[in-house]
Amino acid sequence: MDVAGWVLGFAVWLMPGWRGGWGDAMRGELAHIDGGTARWWFAVSCLRGVVLEPRWMLVAGGHLVPVVAVVVGTRELEYAPMRAGVVGMVTVLVVLSWLAGRRGVLGPVRGGWVAGSVRWGGFVVVGGAAGLVVHGFAGASAGVAEKAEIGVPVCTAVLVLYAVAFAVVTARWSPATGRALAIGGVCGAGAAAEYMVAALLRPPLATGVSWAVATVVTSGAAALLIAANSGGGVAQGVMAGLCAAVFAALVIFTAAEVLLQFAPAWVPDTSPVNVAPADRLANNRAGAEDQYFGLLGLGGLTAVALTLLTSVSRRRA
């Protein structure tokens, strides 16, 4: 591996996983080129062809948009550690999404619309949850230092667990079948939608998340039974159940954050009577958000279980 080999390797890494054959062909061509100058120009031409490909430019631009948006949106944030934390959160998730499209442990996604829908649907919800976390933390007026030092890193780690689970369970090497993924996705999204419809019909949100946790558990159990009894066996049933629980927890958290941050009528009144009226809404919102962040953490642990089960099942196979 000379400099030309490293340049070509970088060009191949930039390409999405479905272009792996092109990368192998270019490596084969480079192996038969003698002379440093000729090898260098060949590698540079390959890199230029990758970067100038319209589809690659579209994908790269789409990944840069969230990072640019959070950098611009937080330019007036005075507390530098908070700004660095939220920009870092979005950057980490964007890089992870990028890696999921390359050849490797996380990707690329297997063929078929089911796996693609589960992966990219999960990534979209993770991105939405990250945007809401950034909005909430960047606009906080109390406990800013604690949120920057503890809240942002913890939320980043938890959202990474969700993204990794969605990438792993839908990768080409994943033993999860399309049927198990479909059952898990439908049960999880359906249970979350049912929970939020009930919340929308009777504001405000519940003061606790016990009903939300019950919804997550029920969705997982339903997906497990359906997948196991439809010919998938216990292993496929468990993967479908965990996938449903991960989806349900993430969607409920995201939808609840939308209501808590932008719909004051759905913020439950949990503050003591001695809290000033001017501070009451912010105090109520903080108390309710703590409950739903706990739900997000529970879903993160479920995502870890899904990732481990998928990896172990692959090694056994």
Secondary structure in CASP SS format (residue, H / E / C, confidence):
PFRMAT SS
TARGET T0000
AUTHOR 0000-0000-0000
METHOD secondary structure of the structure
MODEL  1
M C 1.00
D C 1.00
V H 1.00
A H 1.00
G H 1.00
W H 1.00
V H 1.00
L H 1.00
G H 1.00
F H 1.00
A H 1.00
V H 1.00
W H 1.00
L H 1.00
M C 1.00
P C 1.00
G H 1.00
W H 1.00
R H 1.00
G H 1.00
G H 1.00
W H 1.00
G H 1.00
D H 1.00
A H 1.00
M H 1.00
R H 1.00
G H 1.00
E H 1.00
L H 1.00
A H 1.00
H C 1.00
I C 1.00
D C 1.00
G C 1.00
G H 1.00
T H 1.00
A H 1.00
R H 1.00
W H 1.00
W H 1.00
F H 1.00
A H 1.00
V H 1.00
S H 1.00
C H 1.00
L H 1.00
R H 1.00
G H 1.00
V H 1.00
V H 1.00
L C 1.00
E C 1.00
P H 1.00
R H 1.00
W H 1.00
M H 1.00
L H 1.00
V H 1.00
A H 1.00
G H 1.00
G H 1.00
H H 1.00
L H 1.00
V H 1.00
P H 1.00
V H 1.00
V H 1.00
A H 1.00
V H 1.00
V H 1.00
V H 1.00
G H 1.00
T C 1.00
R C 1.00
E C 1.00
L C 1.00
E C 1.00
Y C 1.00
A H 1.00
P H 1.00
M H 1.00
R H 1.00
A H 1.00
G H 1.00
V H 1.00
V H 1.00
G H 1.00
M H 1.00
V H 1.00
T H 1.00
V H 1.00
L H 1.00
V H 1.00
V H 1.00
L H 1.00
S H 1.00
W H 1.00
L H 1.00
A C 1.00
G C 1.00
R C 1.00
R C 1.00
G C 1.00
V C 1.00
L C 1.00
G C 1.00
P C 1.00
V E 1.00
R C 1.00
G C 1.00
G C 1.00
W H 1.00
V H 1.00
A H 1.00
G H 1.00
S H 1.00
V H 1.00
R H 1.00
W H 1.00
G H 1.00
G H 1.00
F H 1.00
V H 1.00
V H 1.00
V H 1.00
G H 1.00
G H 1.00
A H 1.00
A H 1.00
G H 1.00
L H 1.00
V H 1.00
V H 1.00
H H 1.00
G H 1.00
F H 1.00
A H 1.00
G C 1.00
A C 1.00
S C 1.00
A C 1.00
G C 1.00
V H 1.00
A H 1.00
E H 1.00
K H 1.00
A H 1.00
E H 1.00
I H 1.00
G H 1.00
V H 1.00
P H 1.00
V H 1.00
C H 1.00
T H 1.00
A H 1.00
V H 1.00
L H 1.00
V H 1.00
L H 1.00
Y H 1.00
A H 1.00
V H 1.00
A H 1.00
F H 1.00
A H 1.00
V H 1.00
V H 1.00
T C 1.00
A E 1.00
R C 1.00
W C 1.00
S C 1.00
P C 1.00
A C 1.00
T C 1.00
G H 1.00
R H 1.00
A H 1.00
L H 1.00
A H 1.00
I H 1.00
G H 1.00
G H 1.00
V H 1.00
C H 1.00
G H 1.00
A H 1.00
G H 1.00
A H 1.00
A H 1.00
A H 1.00
E H 1.00
Y H 1.00
M H 1.00
V H 1.00
A H 1.00
A H 1.00
L H 1.00
L H 1.00
R C 1.00
P C 1.00
P C 1.00
L C 1.00
A C 1.00
T C 1.00
G C 1.00
V C 1.00
S H 1.00
W H 1.00
A H 1.00
V H 1.00
A H 1.00
T H 1.00
V H 1.00
V H 1.00
T H 1.00
S H 1.00
G H 1.00
A H 1.00
A H 1.00
A H 1.00
L H 1.00
L H 1.00
I H 1.00
A H 1.00
A H 1.00
N H 1.00
S H 1.00
G H 1.00
G H 1.00
G H 1.00
V H 1.00
A H 1.00
Q H 1.00
G H 1.00
V H 1.00
M H 1.00
A H 1.00
G H 1.00
L H 1.00
C H 1.00
A H 1.00
A H 1.00
V H 1.00
F H 1.00
A H 1.00
A H 1.00
L H 1.00
V H 1.00
I H 1.00
F H 1.00
T H 1.00
A H 1.00
A H 1.00
E H 1.00
V H 1.00
L H 1.00
L H 1.00
Q H 1.00
F H 1.00
A C 1.00
P H 1.00
A H 1.00
W H 1.00
V C 1.00
P C 1.00
D C 1.00
T C 1.00
S C 1.00
P C 1.00
V C 1.00
N C 1.00
V C 1.00
A C 1.00
P H 1.00
A H 1.00
D H 1.00
R H 1.00
L H 1.00
A H 1.00
N H 1.00
N H 1.00
R H 1.00
A H 1.00
G H 1.00
A H 1.00
E H 1.00
D H 1.00
Q H 1.00
Y H 1.00
F H 1.00
G H 1.00
L H 1.00
L H 1.00
G H 1.00
L H 1.00
G H 1.00
G H 1.00
L H 1.00
T H 1.00
A H 1.00
V H 1.00
A H 1.00
L H 1.00
T H 1.00
L H 1.00
L H 1.00
T H 1.00
S H 1.00
V H 1.00
S H 1.00
R H 1.00
R H 1.00
R H 1.00
A C 1.00
END
